[in-house]
Amino acid sequence: MWRLLGTIVDDKNLRQLIAIFSVSAVLQGVALAMMIPFLQELLGGGPRVGTWLGVLVGLAVVSFVVEFYGIMRSYRISVYDVCDALIEKIADHTLQLPLGWFDAKREAQIASAMSREIDTLSHVASIIIPALVKQFVTPAVIVIAVLIVDWRLALIMIACVPLLRWGWLYMQKSIVKVDEVQAQAAADSAGRLIEYARLQPILRANGVTQRGWGLLEDALARENDTVHESLRAKGRPNIAYSSIIQTAFALVIIAGLVFMLRMDLDPISYIVIAVISVRVVQPLTLSVMYGTEIHASEAALHTVNEILTAKPLPEPTPEQAVTNLESTTITVTDVNFGYVPERKVVHNVNFTARQGTMTALVGPSGCGKSTMLRLIARFWDLDSGSVQIGGADVRNIPTPTLMRNISMVFQDVYLFDTTIRENVRMARPDATDAELEAAARAARLDQVIASLPDGWDTQVGQGGLKLSGGERQRVSIARAFIKDAPILLLDEITSALDGENEAAITAVMKELTRGRTVIVVAHRLSTIRDADQVIVFGKLDDDPTNGYGIVESGTFPELADAGGPFSNFIAASTSAKRWLV
């Protein structure tokens, strides 16, 4: 745990924090030990009561000052070195991870890490370290003090240490075992909840929300069962550890009473030892609750560490890096790729999208068209082959350079829960209001803004749910205009729109694509009719693991007259337009 924590918080800060609280715990232990001579003087009527009282007060004041300094230092570490720094680390790292790393389970893991796990880890410096140091160091000092008064009673305390160690380890082992099962069940149910939220349109259309979704219900039931089993499993070792502590205390009290009755221990010393022994029992008993906190922190560290150690796509070395592209011509050569090794999505794909031209990718659903766009933007790395921009392999183009040269507009537009203005400006934060308004006019977004009561300052809601699909798409296109990148990747941007929005966005595309290198994925003829070349994807053989490849390519008129798959696509699209309902 401490090794992993040291990767998040500076080791020097942790060591200093432990040292501060150790000094405070020693001072508290010494202050308690000074109770022995003070009470002996007080109860025995000795002349040095005032002296010992002064020593006690002085130690208490010094201990308070050190403790206060340690607490303030621990809060600073918790807030700045753990919460603030860790949120920034996770956010920065996840931005570098390939999109293939993300699934429902890992999204739930990130959401948990940014909230629950960071909250748990914030307790390590401010609660766990101070508590555990005091709960073990202070009793150790008291045992030494008892050793000075009566070595026999101190020996009983020391003899119980191995039993306490065994009880502590037994407790920790039980906690680890049940918490691992509980954490897995919690992750499974969180993943199912995310799926349930994503699939609401499908589930409602099929009446599943009324009947209940078995997969989610089963996951929640398993989590509920593991929580109950966890509570039962943790209870037994906790009781055993507490019993050892109470038994040791009882042995000290009984033995001290025997020694006092045999005149081997004076009554005042016996009373004093009994009083300060309670101070030993209390922190050791309280340490039980921190055993669970320790493991929760360790589990949180492993969750966070799993995210932070996930491998991002490798960046080129300074010697390999290409930061100035000679052109925006995109060359795809012998590309093979699959999301899982044993099943390819695209197989042996070759084509060139020349600078300033539009290339349309068409084919059946699931044939790898959208995948090709993501490979060009290097959301994943290829299994084999190469994608080049201006003659430079995208793997040798630093991510900031690559992203600066590419704008992407996808079918599923996600907007952040803020204003329209800020959603458009995120493409270029330094854009002026005049530039935003120009981009809005070009994307026909100005018509939408004019119809909204708050105009540019309209809050769009989470994901942009307060806007229609066509309105969200116009915001996304305005982003592309404001970014003004020389390469434009468009993925099914009109497939889910009504006729009016399709016509508006098709008109906008003509202006958006002018002078840019464009690759567009589309199923509608209106979107691809002006393309300089059309690439048609299809199955190359009957083996489902070989994926899809290019079955024909050429200009729109050439392929329309060729009598191949594209001709069939045109015929099907034309006949569909004649349907009457």
N, C-alpha and C positions, 0 to 999 in steps of 0.2 A: 504493500500500500504506500509506504513512504517513498519508495523509488518512483512509483507512478506519480505521486503527488509532487515530487520534485521536478517532474517534467512540466508541471503547470505553474507551481509557485517556486520562486527562487529558493534553492536549498539553504542559502545563507539566512534568508528571512525565517525559514522554519526552525533552523538551529538556534537562532537568536531568540525566537519566541519560546521554544522549549526551555532554553537557559533562563529566560526571565521568569517563567512560571515555576521553574525548579527552585530558583532563589526564593521566590515568594512562598512556595510550599515548605522549604527548609525553615524560613523565618517563622511561619505559622507553627511548624512542628516544634521549634525551639521555644516559641512563646508558650505552647502547651506544656512543654517539658519544665519550663520555669514555674509552672503551677505547682510542681512538687515542693520545691523549697518555700514558695510563697505560702501554700496551705499549711505546710509543716510549721512555719513561723506563726501564721495566723491562728491555727488551732492549738498550737503549743504555747502561745503567749510569748513568742520570742521577740527580741528588740529590733529585728531587721525587717519588719513587715513593710515599712515604707520604702526601704531600699528595693526589695523584691517587687513591690508594686510599681515603682518607677521603671524597673527593668522590663516588666510586663507591658506597661504602657508604651515605652520606647519601642519595643519589638513590634507591638501592634501597629504603631504609627508607620514605622519603616515598612512593615509587611503590606499595609494598606497602600502606601505610595507605590511600591513595586507592583502590586497587584493592579492598581489603577492604570499604571503605565502599560503593563502587559495587556490589559483588556483593550485599551485604546489602540494599541499596536495590532492586536488580533482583529479588531473590527476593520482596521484599515486594510489588512491583508485579505480579509474575507470580501470586502466590498470591491477593492481595486485589483488585487492580484488574482482573486478567484472569479468573482462574478463578472466584473467588467472585462478583464483580460480573457477569460475563458469564452465568454459570449463572442468576443471579437475573433478569437482563434477558430472557434467552430464555424462561424460565419465565413471567414476568409478561406478556410480549408474546403468547406462544402462547395464554394464557388469554383474551386479548381477540379472538383471530382467529375468524371465522365457521367453523362446522364444515365448510362447503363447501370450505374451503381444504385440509382434510386429506384425503390419499389415501395409498396405500401408499408411494409414492415420497417424499412430504413427511414422512411419519412416519419413514422411514429417514433422511431429511435431518436431522430434529430429533435423532434418536438419535445420529447421527454427530456433529452439532454439539456435543451435550452431553458427548461423550466424546472422540472422536478430534480434532475441530477445536479444541476448547478446550485439549486437551493440546498440540497443535501451536502454538497461539498463546501458550501459557505459556512457550515457549522463546524467543520474540522478545526479551523484556526480559532474561531471565537467561542466554541463550546467544548468540543471533544478534547483537544490538547490541554486546555486549562484544567478541565475536570479530571482527566486521567492522571496528569502529572500530580495534582494535589491529592488525589485519592490513593496514590501509591507512595509518593515521596513523604508526605506528612506522617502517615502511619509508620514508615520506616524510621523516621526521626524519633517518634514516640517510643518505639521498641528499644531504641538505643538508650533513651532516657530511663525506661523501666529496667534495662540491664544494669544501670548504675545503682538503682535502688534495691532491686532484688533479681539476681541473675536467674533464679529458678523460674520465676514467672515469665521473664523475657525468653527463656529457653522454650517454654511451652508455646509462646507466640511464634518463635522461629520454627519450631517443629511442625507447625501447621502450614508453613509456607508451601512445601511441596504439594500438600493436599489442595491448597487454594490454586496453585498453578494447574494441577490436574483438572480441577473443577472449571477453571477459566478456559482451558483448551477444549474440554468437552463441550462447554457451552458454545464456544466459537465454531467448533466443527459442526454442531447441530444447526446453528444459525446459517452457516454457509450452505449446507445441504438443502435445507428447505427454502432458503431465499433464492437459490438458483432456479429451482422449480417454479417458484412464485414469479420471479422476474420473467421467465420464459412464457408463462401463462399470461402475464400482464402485457408483454410485447405482442403475443398472438391476438389477444382481444383488441388491443389498440390498432393493430393492422386491419382487423376485421371491421372496426368502427370506421376507419378511413375508407375502406372499400364500400361500406354501407352508405357513407355520405356521397361518395363519387357515383354510385350506381342508383341513386334515387330515381332518376327518370325511368330506368329499366324496371326497377323493383315496383314502382307505383303503377307503371303500365301493366304489369303482370299480377297486380294485386298482392304482392309479397308483403307489403307493409301491413296489410290487414291480417294475413295469416301468420306473419312472423318469419324471419329469415333464420333458418336452422343453423347455418354456419356461425352466425353472430351469437345466437342464443347458446350454442354449444361452447363457444369460446368463453363467453361470460360465465357460464356455469362452471367450466373448468377453473377459471380464475377464482371464483367464489369458493370452490372446494379446496383449492390450494391455500387460500388465505386461512380457512378454518384449520386445515392440517398444519399450517405453519404456526398458528397460535398454540395448538396442542403440543407440537414438537418442541417449540421454544420453551414452553412452561416447565417441562421436566428438568432439563439441565440448569435452568435459572433457579429452580427450587433447590436442586442439589448444591449449587454453589453458595446460595444464601444459607443453607443448612450448615455447611462447613464453617462459615464465618460465625454463625450463632453458637455452634458447638465449641469452637475455639474460645469465644468470649466466655461461655459458661465454664469451661475448664479453668480459665484464668481466675474467675471469681471464686470457684469452689476451692481451687488450690490455695489461693490467697487467704480464704477463710480458714482453711486447715492450718496454714502456717501461722496465722494470727492466733488461733486458739492454742497452738503449741508454743506460743510465745517466741516464734522464730521471725515474726514480722510485727512491727508496732502498728497499732490501730490506725494512726494518722496516715502512715505510708500506704496501708491497705486501702483506706478510703480514697486517697489521692489516685492510686493506681486504678481503682475501680472507675473513678470519674473519667480519667483520661483514656481508659480502654474503650469507653463508649465512643470517644472521638475517633478511635481506630475502626470500630465496627461500622459506624455511620458511612464514611466514604467508601469503604470496601463493599458495603451492601448496595450503595448507589451506583457502583461501577457496573452492576448487572445491566442497568438500562443502557449504559453506554456501549456494552458489548454489541447490541443490535445496531447502534448508530455507527460503530466502527465498520461492521460488515456492510451496512447500507452505503457508507462512504466508499468502501472498497469496490462494491458493485457499481456504484456511480462512476468511479474512476475508470473501471474497465469499459463501461459503456462509452464514456467520453473518449477514452484512449482508442477504442475500436474505430470511432469516427475520425479522430485525428491521425491515425496511422493508415487509413484507407489510401490507396495509392492514386494520386492524381495522374493525369496524362503527363508524360515527361516533357519538359520544356527543352528547347535546343540550347546547346552550350553557346557562349558568346562567339566562338569560332564558326559554329554552324548557323547561327541566327541570321535570317534574312528580314531586315526591317524596312527595306524600300523595294516595293514590287515593281518590276519592269512593266507589267501590264496586268489586266484583270482577266486574261484568257484562262479558262479553267480546263484542265486536261485530266481526264480520268483514264487510267491505264491498268488493265488486268485486275480490277478490284474484286476481291472476294471478302465477304463479311457475314458473320452470323452472331446473334446475341448470345447464343450458346454454342460451344465448339462443335458439337455433333450435328448441327443443323444450320446450313447457310441460308441467308436471306437473299443476297445477290451473288451471282456467280459470273466471273470473267467479264465484267462490264468495261467497255471502252467507248468513250466519246469525247468530243472537244466542244466547249461552248466558247466561241470567240468573243473577244472584247467588243462590247457595244451591241451584242445580238441577244435575241431571246430564244432560249431552248425550252421546249415543252416536254415533260415526261408524262406519258400516259400508259395505262395498263390496268389490269384488274386490281381490286383491293388486296392489300397484303403482298404485292409483288416487289416491294422495296423502293418505291419512288420517294416516299418521305425519308426513308433510311438514307438514300443517296444525298438528299439535302443536308442531313445531319452529319454525314461523313465529310462533305465538302466544308462544313463549318467546324469540323473536327470535334463533334460532341463525343465521338468514339474514335479509336484508332482501328485501322484496317487489319484484317487477318493477313492479307497479302495484296500486292499491287501498290499503286500510288495515286494520290490526288495532288495535282500541282496547280498553283495560281501564279501566272506570270513566269512559269518555268521553275518555281520554287516549290518543293514538297511542303504541304501544309504542316508536316511534323517539324519542319525547320523554320516555320514562321511563328514567332512568339505570340501567345494568345492575345495580348493587348493589340498587337499589330493586325492580327487576323480579324478580331472582332471590330476593329476600327474601320476595316474595309468591307464589312458585310452587314447588310440589314436583312432581317428576317421577318416575314409576316406569315403567321400560321392560321389554320382554321380555328383552333381553339385559342381565343385571345384571353389572356389573364390580365386584369387591371387591378391595381393596388387600391386599397380602401382609403383613397384620398381624392383630391379634386381632379377634374379633367386636365387642368393646367399642369399639375405636377405629374400626371400620368404621361402626358405628351413630352414634358420637359426632361423626363428621365433618360430619353435617348441622347440628349445633349444638355446637361445641367446649366451651361452658361448661355443658353439661347435667350435672346431678348423677347419681350412681349410681341414686338413687331414680327419677328421671325416665327413665333408661335402662331400668330394670326395668319401669316402667309401659308404656313404648312396646313392649317385648318381649312383655308379656302381651297388649297390644292386637293385635299382629301375629302372635300365636301362635308367636313366636320362642322364648318361654320353654321350650316343650316340646323344641325342638331343643337349646337350651343345656343343659337338664337331662340330655340323653342323651349329651352330649360329656364326655370325661374331664377336660378342663381348663375346662369351662364357658365363662364370658365370655372367658377368656384363651386360648381355642383359636385357634391360627394357621390362617387359612383358605387359605393358599397364594396363589400369583400368580393373580389373576383370580377367586379364590374356588373354585379347582378341587377343594379338599378337601371342599366341600359339594355337595349335590345341587342340581338346578335349583330345586326347591321351597324348599329351605333358603336358597339365595341370594336368592330372591324375597322371603322373609320378612324377611331382613336389610334389603332395599331398602325394604320397606313400613314396617319399624320406623324407618328413617331419615325417611320421610315423616311418621310420627307424632311423632317427636322435633322435627322442624322446625316442624310445626304451621302451615304456610302456608295462607292462605285459598283459594288456587287449586290444584287438583290435576289433573295431566295423566297419564293412564294409557294405556300403549301395549301392547296384546296381552299383558297380564301373566299370563294363564292358558293361552295357546294351546299352550305346550310342556310343560304339566304333566300328571301322571297324575291320575286321578279323585280320589284322596284329597286331594292337594295342591290341586287345583282347588276342591274343596268347601270346604276350610279357608280358602283365600284369598278365595273368593267371599263367605264369611261375614265375613271381616275387612273386605272392601271396604265393606260396609254401614255399619260403624262408622267407617271411614276417611273416607267421603264425606259423612258427616252434617254439615250446616252449612257445607259448602264448595261452591265453584263447581267442578264436575268436568266434564272432557271425557275420554271414554274411547273408545279404539279397540279393537274386539273382533270376533271371529268367532263366539263362543259365546253362545248365547241366555241362559245363566245369568248372564252378565256384564252384559247390557244390558236384561234384562227389567224392571228397576226404574227405567230411565232416564225422565226427564221429557220428553225429546224425542229422536227418532232422525233423524239426517241420513244419507241414502243417497247415496253417490257412484257415478257411472257415466259411460260415454262419452256425450258430447253429440252427436257426429257421427262420420263415418268417417275424418276426418283425424287420423292418429296424432300430429301435431305440436301439436294443440290441447289435449291433455291431458284431464283429467276434471273434471266439475262435479257439482253437486247435481241428482239426477234426481227425488228426492221427499223430503219431510220431514214429520214429524208425531209424534204419540205412538205408543207401541208398539201399543196396540189399534187405532188408526186405520189404521196402515200394514199391520197384519196382515190387516185385512179389505178393503184397497183393491185387492187383486189385481195389485199392481205388483211391482217388483223385490224389495221387502222380503218380500212374501208368498212369493215363490219361494225367498228365502233361508231363511225359516222352514221351508218344506216340505222343502228339501234338508237342513237341520240335523236336523229331526225324523226323516226317513227314515234318516239316517246313524246315529242313536242305536239304530235297530232292527236294524242289521247284526249278524250273528253270524259269528264266525270259528271 
